[in-house]
Each structure stands twice: as structure tokens, then as C-alpha cells.
Amino acid sequence: MERILSIEIEHFKNHYAGHLAAALLLSLLAPVIMGMEALNQYQAGQILDVYFSLLGIVLLTPLFMPEQNKDIRDLLASREYPLRNIQLLRLLQAVVILAVLNLLVLFQMKLGECTFPFGTYFWCAMANCLFLGGLGIFTYGITDHLVIAYMIPVFYYICCYGAGQKYLGKFYLFSLMTGDLENKIWLGTAGILLTAAGIVIRNRKK
Amino acid sequence: MFFKLFAKECGQMLKSLIYYLFLAAVVFFYVSQVGSFTTYSEPLKGQEESYGIKASSDKQQIMGATLALLAGEYEANSYTAYPVGFYKNVVLTKEKQEKIHQILMDCTGLEEGYTDAIRESSEEAPQTEDSSYIQIAGINPPLLPPAEDLSYDRFLRYMTKADKIIGGGSSYASDNVKNNAKTYATYEDAKKVYDASLYTDRISRGKARLFCDYMGIVLGLLPVFLAVTRTLRDKRSMAQEVIYARRASSVTIIAARYFSAMFLTIMPLFLLSLTPMLQCIYYGHQLGVSVDVLAFGKYILGWLLPETAFVLACGFFLSESVGGPAAILVQVVLWMVSISTGGTKLVGTVGWNLIPRFNNDQATDVWLSVFGQMVRNRLLYAGLALLFMAGTVFIYHMKRKGVLGGRGKNFIHRNRTL
């Protein structure tokens, strides 16, 4: 337990504080940029789909950043505690922070007297974030290139702005705006699978 | 020295995976968005289909419709606005509501009873040959009659004031007011639009605008990844110090990187535009219209080049000064705000937007009316790009000198000059 805590704290202090600051800033700026008062469920869904989803890229994608340098990766791999476990602990930290920020945005909307199903929207927002973040982690695992890892989910997000619904089907991100909740199950599942695949691929590489 | 470095930088980028991913993304976006070539349909007198809708030019109707809208929102104390493109329901304080009430009183001469004073528009929908009406939702809106002595200029001043009270981006902003009253287009209107597309735009200019509108969406963001990759490459390969110690000046090194990235971003657009250009020439030949064969080139250089220049410069500057992920995040937020500004209005949203929208291959009169804004907008971004690049050179030079970046002095050959 002590080791786990130490890993989490060190990671947070040395690598994650900047990402958290950016994500927190985005969450706090949400009411200023978009307005969170008296929204109906579709308008509230728009905020989560279009705005909050981006936090998945910010918080989840840089999962392998601390060992971006091959020498550090080799050093960590030589340690007794498996590198995969360290990555899983980082992932847990990212998901917890994401969930807290998600609650923060949802509470802000509730305070603004917006009408929406709180619990359902929490999971829907998490599904979007997990999908975009998972896409980033998967790409990072394959390419070992942080910029490409950011680029692919960002481009996916852009596609959803265009004719995405037509081409992306069940993986269309902005479905809360139209009241379609089924997509989120697909997105959430795909997000978990992509994250798992990304971690496996990354750790198989020498 | 510059050209040698420029060629080397181009060679480096042509070998990088991210450049090909960038190309794939641009081509995918082009294929999925711009799609196939659509011809213009010539309006026929007495045709069954509607000639479409247009913003009303009747000032009384614009004033009436806008005031009816304002009165409705005032009575519900619920104002719809898109300050940065996203829907915002604005609820005003008592004092601000009082100010809106004052505006309504000045514009209508009525102290209360606005709902009762609102009347339906008297304009009828056009009839087809079998006497049935063509109905299109959202036009010929209800009207609240303005005061008799209210001039259109004064009305506009009041509406600008109301928009400011609401916080901007409302239906009362001077750019949006004329969209509050829409009406049915006539045969003459439709013919004018068709003729303008053929003879003023010479087909290709309208198509080039649509091309730039779509490509501007991806170019407002994706080039930042090329800039960040280039900046991080030295760090990744741990070649920073080796390059710092080279004879080339900081200006030459950064300029070579920047212009090579810009060159390789813009060149594929010229290639992509060849297909729609050839289609325009063929279509023009069929109609006997002289097509502007340089239209795509001119629009790419005037519209997309400043945008790309800015995104790359911003990416180089931020990744050199703050770090790669920060540069990407800033650009994503900037992109999101730009793309959303204007709300649902996709034709003629220019202002100071990084990504101006003109999602229509016709609407020549709208284009001509926003052309001045567009020129100022693009000049601004070209200027900002130059500033950011100057900043990048300065930071890079400071790193070389050892002032920034926590390293010692890296110069061997050069001491003072940039």
C-alpha cells in the first residue's frame, strides 16, 4: 500500500500536475465559455459531448509519458515492481481525477438549474472520455510518439464535427445532443478495450 | 545556407510518420466533406419547387420581427445567446431587465402588453400552380410593430445596446438582426443568385470558397502537430546541443523549419484542388462560361495560407517556450472557440475568427459584403504569425545562449547576432 501511494504521489508531483492544472482550468472555464444555466437535457448533453470529452485526451493520453525516454523505460523494466502495474496505477489516478472533474461540471450544471439525468450523464461523459483517451493510449502504445497519440483522438473529434454521424455510426461522439444513449455503451466498451490493448502493446515492445 | 537547411527540413518531414498521418487526415476530410461536384440548378419561371428563402430586406419587417423576439425573451427573462458559439441561456438581473424594458419602450412606444401587440406576419407563402401553398418553417415570423418615429439606424443602435446587456452573441447583434426576418425568394432573386455564381464568381470562385471553408476546419488545428513534432524532435533525439553549436544563425534554423512545414502543408492543398478545378473548367465549358482558372490558387493563398501560417507559428512558439502538450491544448481550445463562434450561422461568419465560415458555393452577395472583413482578418493572422515566429527565434536564441533552458552557453561560432 505504501509503495502504491508513493508511486501515485511521485507520478502526480513530477508528471501529472501540469495536466491536472490544464484539465481543471478547462472545467472551471466551462460556465464562462458556454453558460450552464437552465439547459435542457440535449443542451446539457452538448456541453458534455463537445467540451468535456476533450478532458479524456488531456488526462488519459499521456499515460506512457514518464518513460518516453528509452533509457528510463529500460531502468523501470529492470525493477522488481512491474512497469505494467505502475502504468495501471497512473491510469487509476487519471480516471479518478477525470471522474472528480466530471462531477464538478455536472454539479455546476445542477446549480445552474439544468435538467438532465445526473447518473446517466456521468457515465455517458466518462464513456466519451475513455474512448478518446483510450484511442490516444492505443496510438501511443503502437507508435511510441506522444504527438501522434494526441493527434489521432483530436482528429477523431474533428471528424465528429463534420459528417461524423454518417461515417462513425455507433462510435459517433456527440450523441447526447440528439438523446441517443446507446452509442455511449459502444464508446465506453471500445475505450476500455483500446486502453487495455495500448498497455499490452506498449509492454510487449522491447 | 537557408535553402540548404530548407531542403533538409523538407526531407526530414517527408520521412516522418506524422506528416503522412497529417496528409491522410486532410485527404479523408476532403473526400468526406467536399465530396462530389454539384452543378448549379437554373431557376425556371413557375417551377413547383420553392426558390428558397432569403433574409428579408424590408426594414419594417426586420424591426417588427426583432422586437417581437426581444419582447418574448424579455417577458420570459430567458435570452438565447451564442457568445462563443455554444448555446447560452442568459437570465438577466433586475437592473438589466429594466434596461431591456426601457429599450422596448423606446422602440415600440408601449409600456407593457407586448404579447397582445404581437401580430402574425401578413405575408403569404407563395402558391404553386395547383393553388397549394409552399410552407417553409421559420419564416414570416410574428411582428411587434415599432414606434412610428423609430428610424432603422436608431433601432440598430438600441439592438446593439440590448446585445451588450445580454453579453453578446444574441439575435440582436448588428450582424444577426437581419436574419430575424426571413422571407420567400422569388424567381428574380433565385435567377440573380444563379447568374452571380456563373458570371461574377465564374463558377470556380464559389467552389473555391467551399473548398477553403472545409479545409480551413482541419488546417485550423492539424498543422500544430507538425510544429510540435519538429520542435520535440531535437529533444527526442537529444540533438539540441549539437544543433545549438552549429554555425547557422537562429533565424535561419527556425525560418527553415517554419517555411518547410508551411510549404509541405500548403502544397497538398494545391494538388487536392486540381480535381474540383478541372470539374469547374468542364462545367464552365458546357455552359459557355469563362471560368477563373486561378481561383483555387488565389483562395488557398489568401484564405488558407495565413491560417496555416498562424497555427504553425503558434505551435512553434508554444512548444519552444512552454512545451508540446501545452501548444496542442491551446490550439485545440482556440480551434473549438473559433469553430463554434457564430453558432449555427455557417455562411459569412468572419469577424476575427481564425476559422471563417462560408459553407455555400453561391451566396455571392454575402461574400462580397464580408470580403473587407475577410481581408482584415487574414492580415491580422498573417501579422500574428510573424510575431509568433519572431518570438520563437528569440526564445530559441536565448536557449542557445544558455539564458533559457537551464543549460550553459551553447554558442561556439556565434555570440551576439540572431
Contacts between the chains, C-beta under 8 A, distances in Angstrom:
chain1	res1	chain2	res2	distance
A	18	B	323	7.9
A	18	B	325	7.6
A	18	B	326	7.6
A	19	B	325	7.4
A	22	B	325	8.0
A	22	B	326	7.4
A	22	B	329	5.5
A	26	B	333	7.4
A	33	B	83	7.9
A	33	B	84	5.5
A	33	B	86	6.7
A	33	B	337	7.2
A	34	B	84	7.4
A	34	B	86	4.0
A	34	B	87	7.6
A	34	B	88	6.3
A	35	B	81	7.6
A	35	B	83	7.4
A	35	B	86	7.0
A	35	B	87	7.3
A	35	B	88	3.0
A	35	B	89	6.3
A	35	B	90	7.0
A	37	B	88	7.7
A	37	B	89	5.3
A	37	B	90	7.6
A	37	B	91	5.9
A	38	B	78	6.7
A	38	B	89	4.5
A	38	B	91	6.8
A	39	B	87	7.5
A	39	B	89	6.4
A	43	B	87	5.3
A	43	B	89	7.7
A	46	B	86	7.1
A	46	B	87	6.9
A	47	B	86	7.2
A	50	B	86	7.3
A	50	B	336	7.6
A	50	B	340	7.9
A	51	B	86	7.6
A	51	B	336	7.6
A	54	B	332	6.5
A	54	B	336	7.6
A	57	B	332	7.9
A	58	B	329	6.4
A	62	B	325	6.7
A	68	B	236	8.0
A	143	B	17	6.9
A	145	B	17	7.2
A	145	B	18	7.1
A	145	B	229	7.9
A	146	B	232	7.7
A	146	B	324	6.9
A	146	B	325	7.3
A	147	B	18	6.2
A	147	B	225	5.5
A	147	B	228	5.2
A	147	B	229	4.7
A	147	B	232	6.6
A	147	B	324	6.3
A	147	B	328	7.5
A	148	B	17	6.8
A	148	B	18	5.6
A	148	B	21	6.4
A	148	B	225	7.7
A	150	B	225	7.2
A	150	B	325	7.0
A	150	B	328	5.1
A	151	B	18	6.8
A	151	B	21	6.4
A	151	B	22	7.8
A	151	B	25	7.9
A	151	B	222	7.3
A	151	B	225	4.6
A	152	B	21	7.5
A	154	B	221	6.8
A	154	B	225	7.9
A	154	B	328	7.4
A	154	B	332	6.2
A	155	B	25	4.9
A	155	B	218	8.0
A	155	B	222	7.0
A	158	B	29	7.5
A	158	B	217	6.8
A	158	B	218	6.3
A	158	B	221	6.6
A	158	B	222	7.9
A	159	B	28	7.8
A	159	B	29	7.5
A	159	B	32	7.6
A	161	B	217	7.0
A	161	B	339	6.6
A	162	B	29	6.8
A	162	B	32	6.5
A	162	B	33	5.2
A	162	B	214	7.8
A	162	B	217	7.0
A	163	B	32	5.5
A	163	B	33	6.3
A	167	B	32	6.2
